[in-house]
Amino acid sequence: MPRLHAWFRAGRDRLRPGGRETGDTGLFAPFEWLLALRYLRPRRRQAFISVIAGFSFAGIMLGVATLVIVMAVMNGFRNELLDKILGINGHLILQPVDTPFTDYDAVARRIAAVAGVRNVVPLVEGQALASGQAGGGSGVLVRGVRGADLERLPKVADTIQDGGSIANFDTAHGVAVGARLAQSLGLRTGDSITLISPRGAITPMGVAPRVKSYPIVATFEIGMSEYDATFVFMPLDEAQAYFNQPDQVGAIEVYVRDPDRIGEMRPVIEAAAGRPVFATDWRQRNVTFFSALEVERNVMFLILMLIVLVAALNIISGMTMLVKDKGRDIAILRTMGATRGAIMRIFFITGASIGVVGTLAGLVLGVVVCLNIESIREFISWISRTEVFSPDLYFLSRLPADMDGTETTAIVLMALALSFLATAYPSWRAARLDPVEALRYE
């Protein structure tokens, strides 16, 4: 308090005889912080104002935390889906034009020599009905690939379960199936799976379905429920015989090191093929899906930003009531030498402190939730006895959260900007308050 009185005495010396200000204190002087923080303390007369300030703080904290969490989850969704889709499907698919792919070995070698190409997979693909020994059935997508190519697909080779192996895939005459498919059919590694294809042998009575049983040499779990419940990998020569495509493949999948550069690499790969091909890249095949995710992400950001905006409006109402309640204090400060700038900064600090502390608390809460989101999901599932985030509905077997530094920074800056803007008007009103009028009506 002695320092505050000393400033008041110095303030009187800066007033001209006409009452006009000749100077001002430095920006955000210690006495301004002292008064601003004192106004933030709850008092009996200001109980209602303190409640409004508390709601403002809670609103900004929850708004920022929700924005951070939701945007991290949506980023995680996109990144996980993109990783799973591109990990099992080629970045560029080449299909034959005019003549079948009987020269697929030579074409694959030429494409593999292109700089930036990571893997080239000739394949035979077809649909079939799979059934287990205990009955039941499920539609599957059978892919015939070479064993060496399958080993270079980490989403399959690195997720083998149940003691299986694809080390001798070409000569084992068996198949590798997704874990969810094996579970739904009641099968394990070593059991036999029966595949029924409508494209069988041609007889005088028509086309007879092809039915054949294969031993399961491995089960894999990609982490995307749709793939784990659908994919069956078969040796290439076995698939050629099963689907009546001897010595040819239906397509060649090309995996590149940087999927985002597929546009500039596409003409080079097509030229390296050395024959007419029809090419489609991963962006063309998934444009609708990823566009829908991007639209949903932007809309969610705008909707959740309204939470922070509402909390900022609470700061306006709380600060306006505080200015009215502190009218006599403002008048006394003005008569003791406080400038309009000092008054404005006092109330600006008061309101901005709510926004800054609320934003930082929301950021910490959001980061903590994102880092432990899978544990939180499991806990909620255990409490509610329901499966939260079912893989059958959301494709992924776990709840992802991937925080983006730039996006999180933008959220924090937006929340701070709204808080500062909400504080500016009440602070300006406090600075414009006439001390004579304020004291007259006290």
C-alpha positions in Angstrom: 0.0 0.0 0.0 2.8 2.6 0.6 3.9 2.1 -3.0 0.3 2.7 -4.2 0.0 5.9 -2.2 3.3 7.1 -3.5 2.1 6.6 -7.1 -1.1 8.6 -6.2 1.0 11.5 -5.0 3.1 11.3 -8.1 -0.1 11.2 -10.2 -1.3 14.5 -8.7 1.9 16.2 -9.8 1.2 15.2 -13.5 -2.1 17.0 -13.7 -2.3 20.4 -15.2 -4.4 23.2 -13.5 -7.2 22.4 -16.0 -7.3 18.8 -15.0 -5.8 17.5 -18.2 -3.3 14.6 -18.1 0.3 15.4 -18.9 1.7 11.9 -18.5 0.9 8.3 -17.9 2.5 5.4 -16.0 4.4 2.7 -17.9 2.4 0.0 -19.6 1.0 -2.5 -17.0 2.6 -1.0 -14.0 2.8 -3.0 -10.7 -0.1 -1.0 -9.1 -2.3 -1.9 -12.1 -1.7 -5.6 -11.6 -2.3 -5.1 -7.8 -5.7 -3.6 -8.3 -6.7 -6.0 -11.2 -5.9 -9.1 -9.1 -7.7 -7.6 -6.1 -10.8 -7.2 -8.2 -10.6 -10.9 -9.2 -10.9 -12.0 -5.6 -14.4 -12.9 -4.6 -16.0 -10.6 -2.0 -19.4 -10.8 -0.3 -20.7 -7.7 -2.2 -19.5 -9.1 -5.5 -20.6 -12.7 -5.1 -22.7 -12.7 -8.3 -19.9 -11.1 -10.3 -17.5 -13.8 -9.1 -20.0 -16.5 -10.2 -20.1 -15.0 -13.7 -16.3 -14.9 -13.7 -16.2 -18.5 -12.6 -18.6 -19.6 -15.4 -16.5 -17.6 -17.9 -13.4 -19.4 -16.8 -15.1 -22.8 -16.9 -16.6 -22.1 -20.3 -13.3 -21.1 -21.9 -11.5 -24.0 -20.3 -14.0 -26.5 -21.5 -14.3 -24.9 -24.9 -10.6 -25.0 -25.5 -10.2 -28.5 -24.1 -13.1 -29.7 -26.3 -11.6 -28.1 -29.4 -8.2 -29.6 -28.8 -9.6 -33.1 -28.1 -12.1 -33.2 -31.0 -9.6 -31.9 -33.5 -7.0 -34.3 -32.3 -9.4 -37.2 -32.6 -10.5 -36.2 -36.1 -6.8 -35.8 -37.1 -6.1 -39.2 -35.7 -9.1 -40.6 -37.6 -7.8 -39.2 -40.9 -4.2 -40.2 -40.3 -5.0 -43.7 -39.1 -7.5 -44.4 -41.9 -5.0 -43.0 -44.5 -2.2 -45.1 -43.0 -4.4 -48.3 -43.0 -5.8 -47.7 -46.5 -2.5 -46.9 -48.1 -0.7 -49.6 -46.1 -2.8 -52.4 -47.8 -3.8 -50.7 -51.1 -1.4 -49.5 -53.7 -0.8 -45.8 -54.2 -1.2 -46.3 -57.9 -3.1 -49.1 -59.6 -2.4 -50.1 -63.2 -4.9 -52.1 -65.1 -4.4 -53.6 -68.6 -5.8 -52.0 -71.7 -6.4 -54.0 -75.0 -4.5 -57.1 -73.9 -4.3 -58.9 -70.6 -1.4 -58.5 -68.2 0.6 -61.6 -69.3 3.8 -59.6 -69.2 3.4 -58.5 -65.6 6.9 -59.7 -64.5 8.6 -57.5 -67.1 6.3 -54.6 -66.4 6.9 -54.9 -62.6 10.7 -54.9 -63.0 10.6 -51.8 -65.1 8.4 -49.9 -62.7 10.5 -51.0 -59.7 13.5 -49.3 -61.3 11.8 -45.9 -61.1 13.2 -43.6 -58.5 10.8 -43.2 -55.5 9.0 -46.6 -56.0 9.0 -48.7 -52.9 7.2 -51.8 -53.9 5.4 -53.3 -57.0 2.8 -56.0 -56.5 1.2 -57.9 -59.4 -2.1 -59.4 -58.1 -5.2 -61.4 -59.0 -8.3 -60.2 -57.1 -11.8 -61.7 -56.8 -14.7 -62.1 -54.5 -15.7 -65.3 -52.8 -17.7 -66.8 -50.0 -15.7 -68.1 -47.0 -17.0 -70.7 -44.6 -15.5 -72.5 -41.6 -15.6 -76.0 -40.4 -18.4 -75.2 -38.0 -20.6 -73.6 -40.6 -21.4 -70.0 -41.2 -20.2 -67.8 -44.0 -18.9 -64.4 -44.9 -18.1 -62.6 -48.1 -14.4 -62.0 -48.6 -12.0 -60.4 -51.0 -9.3 -62.8 -52.2 -6.0 -61.3 -53.3 -3.4 -63.5 -55.0 0.1 -62.1 -54.4 3.7 -63.3 -54.4 5.1 -64.2 -51.1 8.0 -61.8 -51.4 5.5 -58.9 -52.1 3.4 -59.9 -49.1 6.4 -59.8 -46.8 7.0 -56.2 -48.0 3.6 -55.1 -46.8 4.3 -54.2 -43.1 0.6 -53.9 -42.3 0.3 -57.7 -42.9 3.8 -59.0 -42.3 4.3 -57.2 -39.0 0.9 -58.1 -37.5 0.9 -61.9 -37.8 -0.8 -63.6 -34.9 -1.5 -67.0 -33.5 1.9 -68.4 -34.3 1.5 -68.2 -38.1 4.1 -67.4 -40.7 4.3 -66.2 -44.3 8.0 -67.2 -44.7 7.2 -69.9 -47.3 3.9 -68.4 -48.5 4.4 -69.4 -52.2 5.0 -73.1 -51.5 2.7 -73.6 -48.5 -0.5 -73.7 -50.7 -2.4 -72.0 -47.9 -3.9 -68.6 -47.2 -3.5 -65.7 -44.8 -6.7 -64.3 -43.4 -7.8 -61.3 -41.3 -8.1 -61.9 -37.5 -11.7 -60.7 -37.4 -12.7 -63.0 -40.3 -11.0 -66.0 -38.5 -12.8 -65.1 -35.3 -16.2 -64.8 -37.0 -15.8 -68.2 -38.6 -14.3 -69.8 -35.5 -11.0 -70.6 -37.2 -7.3 -70.5 -36.1 -4.0 -71.0 -37.8 -3.8 -74.6 -39.0 -7.5 -74.9 -39.6 -9.0 -75.1 -43.1 -11.2 -72.4 -44.7 -13.5 -73.1 -47.6 -13.7 -70.6 -50.4 -16.6 -70.6 -52.9 -16.3 -68.6 -56.1 -19.0 -68.1 -58.7 -16.3 -68.0 -61.4 -15.7 -71.7 -61.7 -15.4 -74.3 -64.4 -17.6 -74.0 -67.5 -19.7 -77.1 -68.0 -22.5 -78.0 -70.5 -24.9 -77.0 -67.7 -23.3 -73.6 -67.3 -20.7 -72.2 -65.0 -20.2 -74.3 -61.9 -19.1 -72.6 -58.7 -15.6 -73.4 -57.6 -15.3 -74.8 -54.1 -11.9 -75.4 -52.5 -10.5 -75.6 -49.0 -7.2 -74.1 -48.0 -5.2 -74.4 -44.8 -4.7 -71.1 -42.8 -1.0 -70.5 -42.6 -1.3 -67.1 -40.8 -3.8 -64.6 -39.4 -3.1 -60.9 -39.4 -4.6 -57.8 -37.8 -4.3 -54.6 -39.8 -6.3 -52.6 -37.2 -9.1 -51.6 -39.6 -12.1 -53.8 -38.9 -13.4 -53.8 -42.5 -10.1 -55.1 -43.8 -9.5 -57.6 -41.0 -13.0 -59.1 -41.6 -12.7 -59.2 -45.4 -9.2 -59.8 -46.8 -7.8 -63.2 -47.7 -4.3 -63.4 -49.2 -3.5 -66.4 -51.4 -0.3 -67.3 -53.4 -0.3 -65.8 -56.8 -0.2 -69.0 -58.8 -2.9 -70.6 -56.7 -5.1 -67.5 -57.2 -4.5 -67.6 -61.0 -5.8 -71.2 -61.0 -8.7 -70.5 -58.7 -10.0 -67.5 -60.7 -9.3 -69.0 -64.1 -6.6 -66.4 -65.0 -3.6 -68.6 -66.0 -0.3 -66.7 -66.5 -1.8 -63.3 -66.1 -2.8 -60.8 -63.4 -5.7 -58.4 -63.1 -3.7 -55.4 -61.9 -0.4 -54.1 -60.7 -0.3 -52.1 -57.5 2.6 -49.6 -57.1 3.7 -48.3 -53.7 5.8 -45.1 -53.6 7.9 -43.7 -50.8 5.9 -40.4 -50.6 2.2 -40.8 -51.4 1.7 -37.1 -51.6 4.0 -37.0 -54.7 2.0 -39.6 -56.6 0.7 -36.9 -59.0 4.1 -36.0 -60.3 5.3 -39.6 -60.3 2.3 -41.0 -62.2 3.4 -40.0 -65.7 6.9 -41.5 -65.1 5.4 -44.8 -63.9 3.0 -45.0 -66.8 5.9 -44.5 -69.2 8.0 -47.1 -67.4 5.2 -49.7 -67.8 6.0 -49.7 -71.6 2.4 -50.7 -72.6 -1.1 -49.3 -72.6 -2.4 -49.2 -69.0 -5.3 -47.5 -67.1 -4.0 -45.8 -64.0 -5.9 -44.6 -60.9 -4.2 -43.2 -57.8 -5.3 -43.3 -54.1 -6.6 -39.8 -54.2 -9.1 -40.6 -57.0 -10.3 -43.8 -55.3 -10.8 -42.1 -51.9 -11.7 -38.5 -52.8 -15.3 -38.7 -51.5 -14.3 -40.3 -48.2 -11.5 -37.9 -47.3 -13.5 -34.9 -48.6 -16.3 -35.8 -46.3 -13.9 -36.1 -43.4 -12.4 -32.7 -44.2 -15.9 -31.0 -44.3 -16.9 -32.7 -41.0 -13.6 -31.5 -39.4 -14.1 -27.9 -40.5 -17.8 -27.8 -39.4 -16.9 -29.3 -36.0 -14.2 -26.6 -35.5 -16.7 -23.8 -36.2 -19.4 -25.3 -34.0 -17.1 -25.9 -31.1 -15.6 -22.5 -31.4 -19.0 -21.1 -30.4 -18.4 -22.5 -27.0 -15.4 -20.3 -26.5 -17.4 -17.4 -28.0 -20.2 -17.8 -25.5 -17.7 -17.9 -22.7 -16.1 -14.7 -24.0 -19.5 -13.1 -23.9 -19.8 -14.0 -20.3 -16.6 -12.1 -19.7 -18.3 -9.0 -21.2 -21.3 -9.3 -18.9 -19.2 -9.9 -15.9 -16.8 -7.1 -16.6 -19.6 -4.7 -17.3 -21.2 -5.4 -13.9 -17.8 -5.1 -12.3 -17.3 -1.6 -13.9 -20.7 -0.5 -12.6 -19.9 -1.9 -9.1 -16.5 -0.2 -9.0 -17.7 3.2 -10.3 -16.8 5.0 -7.0 -13.4 3.3 -6.9 -12.7 4.5 -10.5 -13.8 8.0 -9.6 -11.4 8.1 -6.5 -8.5 6.7 -8.6 -9.1 9.4 -11.3 -9.2 12.2 -8.7 -6.0 10.9 -7.2 -4.2 11.1 -10.5 -4.9 7.8 -12.3 -5.1 8.3 -16.1 -7.7 6.9 -18.4 -5.0 4.5 -19.8 -4.3 3.2 -16.3 -7.9 2.6 -15.6 -8.4 0.8 -18.9 -5.4 -1.4 -18.3 -6.6 -2.3 -14.8 -9.9 -3.7 -16.0 -8.2 -5.2 -19.2 -5.9 -7.2 -16.9 -8.9 -8.3 -14.8 -10.9 -9.6 -17.7 -8.0 -10.9 -19.8 -6.7 -12.9 -16.8 -9.9 -15.0 -16.9 -9.4 -15.7 -20.6 -5.7 -16.4 -20.4 -5.9 -18.7 -17.3 -9.0 -20.5 -18.7 -7.3 -21.0 -22.1 -4.1 -22.4 -20.5 -6.1 -24.7 -18.2 -8.2 -25.9 -21.2 -5.0 -26.6 -23.2 -3.5 -28.7 -20.3 -6.8 -30.6 -19.9 -7.0 -31.3 -23.6 -3.4 -32.5 -23.8 -3.9 -34.8 -20.8 -7.1 -36.3 -22.3 -5.5 -36.8 -25.7 -2.5 -38.6 -24.2 -4.8 -41.0 -22.3 -7.7 -41.2 -24.6 -7.6 -44.9 -25.1 -7.5 -45.6 -21.4 -10.4 -43.2 -20.9 -12.4 -45.0 -23.6 -11.8 -48.3 -21.9 -12.7 -46.9 -18.5 -16.0 -45.5 -19.9 -16.8 -48.8 -21.6 -16.2 -50.6 -18.2 -18.4 -48.2 -16.3 -21.2 -48.1 -18.8 -20.9 -51.8 -19.7 -21.1 -50.9 -23.4 -18.6 -50.8 -26.2 -17.7 -47.2 -26.8 -16.2 -46.6 -30.2 -17.2 -49.9 -31.8 -14.8 -51.1 -34.5 -17.8 -52.3 -36.5 -19.1 -48.8 -36.8 -15.9 -46.7 -36.9 -13.6 -49.0 -38.9 -10.7 -48.7 -36.4 -10.0 -51.0 -33.5 -8.8 -48.2 -31.2 -9.6 -44.5 -30.6 -6.9 -42.4 -32.2 -5.8 -38.9 -31.1 -3.1 -37.0 -33.1 -2.5 -33.5 -32.0 -1.2 -31.1 -34.6 1.0 -28.4 -33.2 0.0 -25.7 -35.7 -3.7 -26.4 -35.2 -3.4 -26.4 -31.4 -1.5 -23.1 -31.5 -4.3 -21.6 -33.7 -6.9 -22.8 -31.2 -5.1 -21.2 -28.3 -4.5 -17.9 -30.2 -8.2 -17.7 -31.2 -9.3 -18.2 -27.6 -6.9 -15.6 -26.4 -8.0 -13.2 -29.1 -11.7 -13.6 -28.2 -10.9 -13.1 -24.6 -9.0 -9.9 -25.2 -11.7 -8.6 -27.5 -14.4 -9.4 -24.9 -12.4 -7.4 -22.3 -11.7 -4.4 -24.5 -15.2 -2.8 -24.4 -15.8 -2.9 -20.7 -12.3 -1.6 -20.1 -12.9 1.3 -22.5 -16.2 2.1 -20.7 -14.4 2.1 -17.3 -11.7 4.5 -18.7 -14.4 6.9 -20.1 -16.3 7.1 -16.8 -16.7 10.7 -15.5 -15.5 10.8 -11.9 -17.8 13.7 -11.0 -20.9 11.8 -12.3 -19.7 8.6 -10.6 -19.4 10.3 -7.2 -22.6 12.3 -7.6 -24.8 9.1 -7.7 -22.9 7.2 -5.0 
